[in-house]
Amino acid sequence: MRRLFPHPYLTIALVVLWMLLVNRLALGSLVMALILGTAIPLITARWWPGTPPVARPMALIGYIALVIWDVIIANIQVAKIVLFMPTSQIKSAWITVPLDLTSPEAITLLAGTITMTPGTLTADIASDGKSLLIHSLHAPDPDAIRDDIKARYETRLKRIFDE
Amino acid sequence: MILEVLISATLIIGGAFALIGSYGLLRLKDPFQRLHAPTKGSTLGVGAVLLASALAHLSRGQGASWHEILVTLFIFLTAPLTALFLARVHLHRAAPRRDLPAPATSTRWASADLTLENPQPERESL
């Protein structure tokens, strides 16, 4: 089983992706999806040495919902700043966020989340991979933003990836 | 009828957010501020237009269309990467690096380790 499906999550993702692309529920499409979902992980297995260490997939769904909600709020906040705040009053700041996460997958997810959510943008990672460089559009209190990112996203990711 | 109003409303909201995102490009001062407007401002714009598209599919009795979910997924995958690449290019080319805070434990940011085509003098005080 393990040899036929080296990456079960990738297989599931590919099957779902194919069914969404086809856009209708037919048996033929499902067979094609399963063939692709089996073949692609097998062929590419050598470039995926480890499985992503997702310990709690259900918590990941909750996390995605939280991020989508935050993205909507982020859009409205950024729109307000763009439209109404005088450019001289926009206080941009660089923020260093020290990381407790260690796995590359978790750090990537955190960096992506930071870019998509309120007024913050991941610009770089430290060369030892233990902190992220973040640019904030409007940060009257940079420390609060750092603490907020760590509390709101990093603790959840730590639980999902079991670190 | 109600559905049509809903579709029109989401289309207008989407267009408005896309417009605000582009306006942000014009209005904000430096390149890093400008990155914020399109990465976020237009995500909701595209999202609202996609929602309108999904609703329109439903209203015509063609059943649910799943392509909108796929487009959303791909935007969430690509938007942060595009922003990251633009940010790092700018860190290389123009931004005064002495403004940057130091990393928590290491002494350098990763993009400072990359070699440039035209090497610049070492900056010890990153």
Chai-1 contact restraints between the chains, C-beta under 6 A:
chainA,res_idxA,chainB,res_idxB,connection_type,confidence,min_distance_angstrom,max_distance_angstrom,comment,restraint_id
A,L20,B,W66,contact,1.0,0.0,6.0,A-B,restraint_1
A,L20,B,L70,contact,1.0,0.0,6.0,A-B,restraint_2
A,N23,B,W66,contact,1.0,0.0,6.0,A-B,restraint_3
A,V71,B,T43,contact,1.0,0.0,6.0,A-B,restraint_4
A,A74,B,K40,contact,1.0,0.0,6.0,A-B,restraint_5
A,N75,B,K40,contact,1.0,0.0,6.0,A-B,restraint_6
A,N75,B,L44,contact,1.0,0.0,6.0,A-B,restraint_7
A,V78,B,H36,contact,1.0,0.0,6.0,A-B,restraint_8
A,V78,B,K40,contact,1.0,0.0,6.0,A-B,restraint_9
A,V78,B,G41,contact,1.0,0.0,6.0,A-B,restraint_10
A,A79,B,I20,contact,1.0,0.0,6.0,A-B,restraint_11
A,V82,B,I20,contact,1.0,0.0,6.0,A-B,restraint_12
A,V82,B,G24,contact,1.0,0.0,6.0,A-B,restraint_13
A,V82,B,A37,contact,1.0,0.0,6.0,A-B,restraint_14
A,T87,B,K29,contact,1.0,0.0,6.0,A-B,restraint_15
A,S92,B,Q33,contact,1.0,0.0,6.0,A-B,restraint_16
A,W94,B,L100,contact,1.0,0.0,6.0,A-B,restraint_17
A,W94,B,P101,contact,1.0,0.0,6.0,A-B,restraint_18
A,T96,B,P101,contact,1.0,0.0,6.0,A-B,restraint_19
A,T96,B,A104,contact,1.0,0.0,6.0,A-B,restraint_20
A,P98,B,A104,contact,1.0,0.0,6.0,A-B,restraint_21
A,G112,B,P80,contact,1.0,0.0,6.0,A-B,restraint_22
A,T115,B,P80,contact,1.0,0.0,6.0,A-B,restraint_23
A,T115,B,A83,contact,1.0,0.0,6.0,A-B,restraint_24
A,L121,B,L35,contact,1.0,0.0,6.0,A-B,restraint_25
A,L121,B,A83,contact,1.0,0.0,6.0,A-B,restraint_26
A,A123,B,A87,contact,1.0,0.0,6.0,A-B,restraint_27
A,D124,B,W109,contact,1.0,0.0,6.0,A-B,restraint_28
A,D124,B,A110,contact,1.0,0.0,6.0,A-B,restraint_29
A,D124,B,S111,contact,1.0,0.0,6.0,A-B,restraint_30
A,I125,B,A110,contact,1.0,0.0,6.0,A-B,restraint_31
A,A126,B,P103,contact,1.0,0.0,6.0,A-B,restraint_32
A,A126,B,S106,contact,1.0,0.0,6.0,A-B,restraint_33
A,A126,B,W109,contact,1.0,0.0,6.0,A-B,restraint_34
A,S127,B,S106,contact,1.0,0.0,6.0,A-B,restraint_35
A,S127,B,R108,contact,1.0,0.0,6.0,A-B,restraint_36
A,S127,B,A110,contact,1.0,0.0,6.0,A-B,restraint_37
A,S127,B,D113,contact,1.0,0.0,6.0,A-B,restraint_38
A,D128,B,T105,contact,1.0,0.0,6.0,A-B,restraint_39
A,D128,B,S106,contact,1.0,0.0,6.0,A-B,restraint_40
A,K130,B,A104,contact,1.0,0.0,6.0,A-B,restraint_41
A,K130,B,T105,contact,1.0,0.0,6.0,A-B,restraint_42
A,S131,B,P103,contact,1.0,0.0,6.0,A-B,restraint_43
A,S131,B,A104,contact,1.0,0.0,6.0,A-B,restraint_44
A,L133,B,W109,contact,1.0,0.0,6.0,A-B,restraint_45
A,H135,B,F32,contact,1.0,0.0,6.0,A-B,restraint_46
A,L137,B,Q33,contact,1.0,0.0,6.0,A-B,restraint_47
A,L137,B,H36,contact,1.0,0.0,6.0,A-B,restraint_48
